[in-house]
Amino acid sequence: MFKENNYIQQSLFNRFELLPGYLKDKIKKSWAQTFRDKVFPLINENRFSVLYSDKASRPNSPVNVIIGLLILKDMHNLIDEELVGSIHFDFRYQYALGTENLEVQPISENTFTNFRNRLYDYEQKTGIDLLKEEVEAISKGFTDYLEIDGKKLRMDSLMVSSNCKKMSRLELVYTVIYNFIKELDKIDKTLIPEAYNIYLKTNYKKEFIYQIRNDAVDSKLSILLNQAYELYKYGLTNEKINILESFNLLARLVTEQINFKDNEAIEIKEGKEIGANSLQSVSDPDATFRKKYKNNVGYVANIVEAFDDQDENNTKSIITNYDFKQNTHSDIDFGREVIQDLIQELDSDKEIELLTDGAFFDQDLLDQAEEHNINMYFTNLVGRKSNPDKISCLEFKIDEEQDIIIECPNGVKPIRSGFSKGAFSAHFSKKDCENCPLFYQCLIKNQKKDNVVRFSKKAYKTEQLRKDMSTKEYKVKVSARAGVEGVPSALRRGYDVDHMPVRGLLRSKMHFGFKVLALNVKRLQKGLEYMKKTTKDNGLFHKINQNIMKIIHLNKLRKFKINFSA
């Protein structure tokens, strides 16, 4: 059953006060004091009460202590075993989490595994990511500490590699078949078709996969996929088999790698025909493929960072929103989700600036954001640019109330104009066009009766945005986005996100969330130190300034007295 942590309130004596003065000072100047005062109180353990039974049973280990320790694990690059040792033997950890007065620490070696499993099972069942909710809630608390108003945001995404072995197509198919045969061998040897017992032979994989010539790969692949298909048909009719996880992977592989017609296999797919969402690894079935980023197998994360644009040293910034998906999830999709979140969270009268790069650009998304006082700024735009040899559609005069073209770049009014299916159109007299000095640069198209120009409203708005992006004011605005580009590097170098000790989408996302929070705690410490220093420096400057003014005042008085006596 769930029980709130009340260890701090129940303390009968204070071990901290028994420490020598110099050790007290060391504790107060360390990360432990900041964590105790600023981080630990923000952890809402009641959010996680749904993970525990409401029936009378052994109470849980304190959830806020568990979460606090998992944050510290990533902050200090520890493994679970080292983390248990830290809470038992390092007074700083006990002090940071308010357990310093307990005779026995409320954490065992299985505590972290059990808690992560509860989070995983709950999200599997409900689709609700409790940890993500908590990380973002704590992080918004950090922005309050740092006096970041949340009106300035910047966004970026990063590829996250799966911690799995990268396999060739041949090796993948072989492994799927082997794992299926191996599982059948465990539950009932008689279920294995006789011809497939060879997969249990020692060194068969080495002989079949690795001891072949390059020109034999295609023929070997054909053999394996045909075998996989036969096993697939065999398993479909057997209730003992078709419930196995290894068979489910086999079925997925077959349907992804073979073309079917009327439920019958007709041919093996070419490599280019296989989708990016297809099975990439037996050990991490959730991982997907993305060629754009050096043939990445894994996931993609998106981060939104709130920052203080008046902070020239970039010491006041916090990740307030993150997401973690299969790497086929596009930046535009992330952008839509972020905008939806912002619309729900923010006050309608609050104006937001969101800085990002061109991969997030979508005109419909931009329009939706602007409707809710969210102004998106892009460092660049992807996609096809307009023909430099042609007049820009911006040169055509538009009546924005009626959504019609009212004048061409040469000042000629159209015969008629309209707007349909998201596009402007205007018809012009052939006679007017014939003598036009801009004719060969114009977007006009010849027709039998007249000439016509058409362009979409999206294209018009995109061109307008490109024009705005070329201005000095716009460039200054988006220059602040550079600060977020260091986050992917920090997560890779400092938190090793490409080598997480788990596989699978949900478990990887869970570990990623703790890494985001750990990074935010370090940023909080840095920001608080900067604010303290700034306040101290301002106080000293004020005092010096006061003394200078006194000296100036005294000199003026002396001068006045001298002149008076003269």
C-alpha positions in Angstrom: 0.0 0.0 0.0 1.1 3.6 -0.6 2.5 5.6 2.2 3.8 9.2 2.2 7.3 9.9 3.3 7.4 11.6 6.8 10.9 10.6 7.9 12.1 14.2 8.1 9.2 15.2 10.4 9.7 12.2 12.6 13.4 12.9 13.3 14.1 12.7 17.1 17.7 13.9 16.8 19.7 15.7 14.3 23.0 14.1 13.2 23.8 17.1 11.1 24.1 19.3 14.2 26.6 16.8 15.7 29.0 17.4 12.8 32.1 19.6 13.3 31.6 23.1 12.0 33.9 22.8 9.0 32.0 19.7 7.8 28.7 21.5 8.2 30.1 24.3 6.0 31.2 21.8 3.4 27.8 20.2 3.3 26.1 23.6 3.0 28.3 24.6 0.1 27.9 21.3 -1.8 25.2 20.0 -4.2 23.5 18.3 -1.2 22.2 21.6 0.3 20.8 22.8 -3.0 19.2 19.4 -3.6 17.7 19.3 -0.1 16.3 22.9 -0.3 15.3 23.2 -3.9 14.9 19.8 -5.6 13.6 17.3 -3.0 10.6 19.4 -1.8 9.3 19.6 -5.4 9.0 15.9 -5.8 5.2 15.0 -5.7 5.2 11.5 -4.4 1.4 11.4 -4.4 1.4 11.4 -8.2 2.8 7.8 -7.9 0.3 6.5 -5.4 -1.6 4.8 -8.3 1.4 2.4 -8.7 0.6 0.8 -5.3 -2.3 -1.3 -4.0 -4.9 0.4 -1.9 -5.2 -2.7 0.2 -3.5 -3.2 3.5 0.0 -4.5 2.8 3.6 -3.7 3.4 4.2 0.0 2.8 6.3 1.2 -0.1 9.8 2.6 0.1 9.5 6.5 0.1 8.9 7.5 -3.5 10.4 10.9 -3.2 13.6 9.3 -1.9 13.6 6.8 -4.8 13.1 9.5 -7.4 15.7 11.8 -5.7 18.3 9.0 -5.8 17.6 8.2 -9.5 18.2 11.8 -10.3 21.5 11.7 -8.4 22.4 8.5 -10.2 22.5 10.3 -13.5 24.0 13.4 -12.0 26.9 11.5 -10.7 27.1 8.8 -13.4 26.4 5.8 -11.0 25.0 2.3 -11.5 22.2 1.0 -9.2 24.7 -0.9 -7.0 26.8 2.2 -6.5 23.7 4.2 -5.8 22.7 1.9 -2.9 26.2 2.2 -1.5 26.0 6.0 -1.7 22.7 6.3 0.3 24.1 4.0 2.9 27.6 5.3 3.3 27.7 8.9 2.0 26.2 11.4 4.4 25.7 13.9 1.6 23.2 11.7 -0.1 21.4 11.1 3.2 21.4 14.9 4.0 20.1 15.7 0.4 17.2 13.3 0.9 16.4 14.0 4.5 17.3 10.5 5.7 20.4 11.4 7.7 18.7 10.7 11.0 17.5 7.2 10.2 19.4 4.2 11.7 18.6 2.2 8.5 18.2 3.7 5.1 14.8 2.9 3.4 16.4 1.6 0.2 17.5 -1.9 -0.9 19.1 -3.3 -4.0 15.7 -4.2 -5.6 14.1 -0.8 -4.8 15.0 0.9 -8.1 14.2 -2.1 -10.3 10.8 -2.6 -8.7 9.9 1.1 -9.0 10.9 1.3 -12.7 8.9 -1.9 -13.4 5.9 -0.3 -11.8 6.2 2.8 -13.9 6.7 0.6 -17.0 3.7 -1.6 -16.3 1.5 1.4 -15.5 2.3 3.1 -18.8 1.8 -0.2 -20.7 -1.6 -0.5 -19.2 -2.8 3.1 -19.3 -0.6 5.0 -21.8 0.1 7.6 -19.0 3.8 8.5 -18.5 3.8 9.5 -14.8 7.6 10.2 -14.8 7.3 12.6 -17.7 4.5 14.5 -15.9 6.7 14.7 -12.8 9.9 15.7 -14.6 8.1 18.5 -16.4 6.4 19.7 -13.1 9.7 19.8 -11.2 11.4 21.5 -14.1 8.8 24.3 -14.2 9.4 24.7 -10.5 13.1 25.3 -11.4 12.1 28.1 -13.7 10.4 29.8 -10.8 13.6 29.6 -8.7 15.6 31.1 -11.6 12.9 33.8 -12.3 12.4 32.5 -15.9 9.0 33.7 -17.0 8.6 31.1 -19.8 7.9 33.6 -22.5 11.0 32.7 -24.4 11.4 29.1 -25.6 13.7 27.2 -27.9 13.3 23.7 -29.3 15.5 21.1 -30.8 15.5 17.3 -31.5 18.2 14.7 -31.2 18.7 11.1 -32.4 19.2 8.5 -29.7 20.8 5.3 -30.7 19.4 2.0 -29.4 21.8 0.1 -27.2 21.4 -3.0 -29.4 23.6 -4.8 -31.9 23.3 -3.5 -35.4 22.5 -6.5 -37.7 22.6 -7.1 -41.4 19.4 -8.2 -43.1 20.8 -11.7 -43.3 21.8 -11.9 -39.7 18.4 -10.4 -38.5 16.4 -13.1 -40.4 18.6 -15.9 -39.1 18.4 -14.6 -35.5 14.6 -14.4 -35.6 14.3 -18.0 -36.8 16.9 -19.2 -34.3 15.2 -17.6 -31.3 11.9 -19.1 -32.4 13.4 -22.6 -32.7 15.3 -22.2 -29.4 12.0 -21.3 -27.6 10.3 -24.3 -29.1 13.2 -26.4 -27.8 12.6 -25.1 -24.3 8.9 -25.8 -24.1 8.5 -28.9 -26.3 11.2 -30.4 -28.6 8.5 -32.3 -30.5 7.1 -29.0 -31.8 10.2 -28.3 -33.9 9.8 -29.4 -37.5 12.5 -31.9 -38.2 14.3 -29.9 -40.9 14.8 -27.0 -38.5 16.7 -28.9 -35.7 19.9 -27.9 -37.5 19.5 -24.4 -36.0 20.4 -26.0 -32.6 23.7 -27.3 -34.0 26.8 -25.7 -32.5 28.5 -23.2 -34.8 25.7 -23.4 -37.4 25.3 -19.7 -37.4 29.0 -19.2 -38.0 28.9 -21.6 -40.9 25.7 -20.2 -42.5 26.2 -16.5 -41.9 29.8 -15.7 -41.7 31.6 -18.3 -43.7 30.1 -17.4 -47.1 31.2 -15.4 -50.1 29.7 -11.9 -50.7 28.1 -13.1 -53.9 26.2 -15.8 -51.9 24.4 -13.4 -49.6 21.3 -13.0 -51.7 20.8 -16.7 -52.2 21.3 -17.3 -48.4 18.8 -14.6 -47.7 16.3 -16.2 -50.0 16.7 -19.6 -48.3 16.2 -18.0 -44.8 13.1 -16.0 -45.8 11.5 -19.0 -47.4 12.2 -21.0 -44.2 10.8 -18.1 -42.1 7.6 -18.2 -44.2 7.2 -21.9 -43.8 7.6 -21.6 -40.0 5.1 -18.7 -40.1 2.5 -20.8 -41.8 3.2 -23.7 -39.4 2.8 -21.5 -36.3 -0.5 -19.9 -37.4 -2.3 -23.2 -37.1 -0.8 -24.2 -33.7 -2.3 -22.5 -30.6 0.7 -23.5 -28.5 3.0 -21.7 -30.9 1.2 -18.6 -32.1 1.0 -17.1 -28.6 4.8 -17.1 -28.2 6.7 -13.8 -28.3 9.3 -15.3 -30.6 6.6 -16.3 -33.0 5.1 -12.8 -33.0 8.5 -11.4 -34.0 8.7 -14.1 -36.7 5.3 -13.1 -38.0 6.2 -9.5 -38.0 9.5 -10.2 -39.9 7.7 -12.2 -42.6 5.0 -9.7 -43.3 7.6 -6.9 -43.4 10.1 -8.6 -45.7 7.8 -10.5 -48.1 5.2 -9.3 -50.5 1.8 -11.0 -50.1 -1.2 -11.4 -52.5 -4.4 -13.0 -51.3 -2.6 -14.0 -48.1 0.0 -15.9 -50.0 3.7 -15.0 -50.3 4.7 -14.1 -53.8 8.1 -12.6 -53.7 10.9 -11.3 -51.3 11.0 -7.5 -51.0 13.9 -5.5 -52.2 15.8 -3.7 -49.5 14.4 -0.3 -50.6 10.8 -1.7 -50.3 11.2 -2.4 -46.6 9.8 0.4 -44.4 11.7 2.3 -41.7 9.4 1.0 -39.1 10.4 -2.6 -39.8 12.1 -4.9 -37.3 15.7 -3.8 -36.9 16.8 -5.8 -33.8 15.5 -8.8 -32.0 16.7 -7.4 -28.7 15.0 -4.1 -29.3 11.9 -4.6 -31.4 10.7 -1.0 -30.9 13.8 0.6 -32.5 13.3 2.0 -36.0 15.6 3.0 -38.9 16.4 6.5 -40.1 18.9 6.8 -43.0 19.1 10.6 -42.8 21.2 10.4 -39.6 24.0 8.0 -40.5 21.7 5.0 -40.7 20.5 5.5 -37.1 18.7 2.6 -35.4 16.8 3.7 -32.4 14.8 6.7 -31.3 14.4 10.5 -31.4 13.9 12.9 -28.6 12.6 16.4 -28.6 13.3 19.1 -26.0 11.8 22.5 -25.3 13.9 24.9 -23.2 12.8 28.0 -21.4 15.5 30.6 -21.1 16.2 34.2 -20.0 17.1 36.2 -23.0 18.6 38.9 -20.8 21.2 36.4 -19.4 24.2 37.0 -21.7 26.1 34.1 -20.0 23.3 31.6 -20.7 23.2 30.4 -17.1 19.5 30.6 -16.7 17.8 27.9 -18.9 15.7 24.9 -18.1 14.2 22.1 -20.2 10.5 22.3 -19.5 9.2 19.8 -22.0 10.5 16.7 -23.6 9.3 13.7 -25.6 10.8 10.4 -26.8 9.6 8.5 -29.9 10.7 6.0 -32.5 13.1 7.8 -34.8 10.5 7.8 -37.7 8.7 10.6 -35.8 9.2 13.8 -37.6 10.2 17.2 -36.2 7.0 18.7 -37.6 5.0 16.1 -35.6 6.9 17.0 -32.5 6.2 20.7 -33.3 2.4 20.0 -33.5 2.5 18.2 -30.2 4.4 21.0 -28.5 2.1 23.7 -29.8 -0.9 21.7 -28.5 0.7 21.4 -25.1 1.5 25.1 -25.0 -2.1 26.0 -26.0 -3.5 23.9 -23.1 -1.0 25.1 -20.5 -0.6 28.9 -21.2 -2.8 31.8 -20.5 -4.6 33.1 -23.6 -3.2 36.6 -23.1 0.4 35.4 -22.6 2.6 35.9 -25.7 5.2 33.3 -26.3 8.3 33.2 -28.6 9.4 29.7 -29.8 12.7 29.6 -31.5 13.6 26.5 -33.6 15.1 25.4 -36.9 13.6 24.8 -40.3 12.9 21.1 -39.8 10.0 22.1 -37.6 8.4 24.4 -40.2 4.9 23.8 -41.4 2.7 26.7 -42.5 -0.5 25.3 -41.0 1.3 24.8 -37.7 2.7 28.3 -37.8 -0.8 29.7 -38.4 -2.2 27.7 -35.5 0.5 28.9 -33.2 -0.1 32.6 -34.2 -3.8 32.2 -33.4 -2.8 31.5 -29.8 -0.2 34.2 -29.3 2.7 31.7 -30.0 5.2 33.3 -32.4 7.5 30.8 -34.0 10.9 31.9 -35.3 13.1 29.7 -37.5 16.8 29.7 -38.1 16.3 28.4 -41.7 13.6 26.8 -43.9 13.9 23.5 -45.6 12.2 22.7 -48.8 12.3 24.1 -52.3 13.0 27.8 -52.7 11.3 29.9 -55.4 13.0 30.3 -58.8 15.4 33.2 -58.6 14.8 34.0 -62.3 11.1 34.5 -61.7 9.3 37.3 -59.9 8.3 36.4 -56.3 4.6 35.8 -55.6 5.1 38.6 -53.0 5.2 41.1 -55.9 1.5 40.4 -56.6 -0.8 42.7 -54.6 -3.2 40.8 -52.3 -6.5 41.9 -50.8 -6.1 40.0 -47.5 -9.7 40.6 -46.5 -11.1 39.0 -49.7 -8.2 36.7 -50.3 -7.8 37.7 -53.9 -5.1 39.1 -56.2 -5.9 42.7 -57.1 -2.8 43.8 -59.0 0.2 42.3 -60.8 3.8 43.4 -60.3 3.4 45.8 -63.3 0.4 47.4 -61.8 -2.2 45.8 -64.0 -5.5 44.7 -62.5 -6.8 41.2 -63.4 -9.9 40.5 -65.5 -11.1 38.3 -62.6 -9.5 36.7 -59.6 -10.5 34.2 -56.9 -9.4 31.9 -54.1 -10.1 28.2 -54.1 -8.7 25.1 -52.3 -6.0 27.2 -50.6 -4.7 28.9 -53.7 -4.9 32.4 -55.3 -5.7 32.7 -59.0 -6.0 35.7 -61.3 -6.7 36.0 -65.0 -5.1 38.7 -67.1 -5.7 40.0 -70.6 -3.3 38.6 -73.2 -2.9 42.1 -74.6 -1.8 43.5 -71.3 0.8 40.7 -70.9 2.2 40.9 -74.4 3.7 44.4 -73.9 4.7 43.9 -70.3 8.4 44.3 -69.6 8.2 41.7 -66.8 6.5 39.0 -69.0 9.5 36.6 -69.2 10.1 36.8 -65.4 6.4 36.5 -64.5 4.7 33.5 -63.0 1.9 33.9 -65.6 0.8 30.9 -67.7 -0.6 31.1 -71.2 -4.1 29.9 -71.8 -6.3 30.0 -74.9 -8.5 33.0 -73.9 -6.3 34.7 -71.3 -3.3 34.3 -69.1 -3.5 33.0 -65.6 -1.3 33.1 -62.5 -1.8 30.7 -59.6 0.0 30.2 -56.3 -1.0 28.8 -53.0 -1.5 30.8 -49.8 1.0 28.6 -48.1 3.6 29.5 -50.8 2.8 33.2 -50.4 3.2 33.0 -46.6 6.4 31.0 -46.9 7.9 33.6 -49.2 6.9 36.3 -46.8 8.6 34.4 -44.0 11.8 34.0 -46.0 11.7 37.8 -46.6 11.3 38.4 -42.9 14.1 36.0 -42.1 16.5 38.1 -44.1 16.1 41.2 -41.9 18.5 42.1 -39.2 15.8 42.1 -36.5 14.8 38.6 -37.3 18.4 37.3 -37.3 19.0 38.9 -33.9 15.9 37.3 -32.6 16.7 33.7 -33.7 20.4 34.0 -32.7 19.3 33.1 -29.1 18.3 29.6 -30.4 22.0 28.6 -30.5 21.8 28.0 -26.7 19.7 24.9 -27.1 22.0 23.3 -29.6 24.3 22.4 -26.8 21.7 20.2 -25.1 22.1 17.2 -27.4 25.8 17.3 -27.0 25.5 17.5 -23.2 23.1 14.6 -23.1 25.5 12.5 -25.2 28.7 13.4 -23.6 27.6 13.9 -20.0 24.7 11.4 -19.8 25.6 8.8 -22.5 22.1 8.7 -23.9 23.3 6.6 -26.8 24.3 3.8 -24.5 21.4 3.5 -22.1 21.4 0.2 -20.1 17.9 -0.7 -21.4 16.1 -1.4 -24.6 12.6 -0.7 -25.8 10.8 2.5 -26.3 9.1 2.9 -22.9 12.1 1.9 -20.8 14.5 4.0 -22.9 12.1 7.0 -22.5 12.1 6.5 -18.7 15.8 6.6 -18.4 15.9 9.6 -20.8 13.5 11.4 -18.5 15.8 11.0 -15.5 18.7 12.2 -17.5 16.8 15.4 -18.5 16.0 16.0 -14.9 19.6 15.5 -13.8 20.7 18.0 -16.4 18.2 20.4 -15.2 19.3 20.1 -11.6 22.9 20.9 -12.6 21.5 23.9 -14.6 19.6 25.0 -11.5 22.7 24.9 -9.4 24.6 26.9 -12.0 21.8 29.4 -12.3 21.4 29.9 -8.6 25.1 30.5 -8.2 25.0 33.1 -11.0 22.1 34.8 -9.4 23.8 34.8 -6.0 27.0 36.2 -7.5 25.1 38.8 -9.5 23.2 40.0 -6.4 26.5 40.1 -4.4 28.2 42.1 -7.2 25.3 44.5 -7.5 25.3 45.0 -3.7 29.0 45.7 -3.8 28.6 48.1 -6.8 25.8 49.9 -5.0 27.9 50.3 -1.9 30.9 51.6 -3.9 28.6 53.9 -5.8 27.2 55.3 -2.6 30.7 56.0 -1.2 31.7 57.7 -4.5 28.6 59.9 -4.3 29.4 60.8 -0.7 33.0 61.8 -1.7 31.6 64.0 -4.6 29.1 65.6 -2.2 31.8 66.4 0.4 34.1 67.9 -2.3 31.2 70.1 -3.5 30.7 71.3 0.1 34.3 72.0 0.5 34.4 73.9 -2.7 31.4 75.9 -1.7 32.9 76.9 1.7 36.2 78.0 0.0 34.3 80.2 -2.5 32.2 81.6 0.3 35.1 82.5 2.4 36.8 84.2 -0.5 
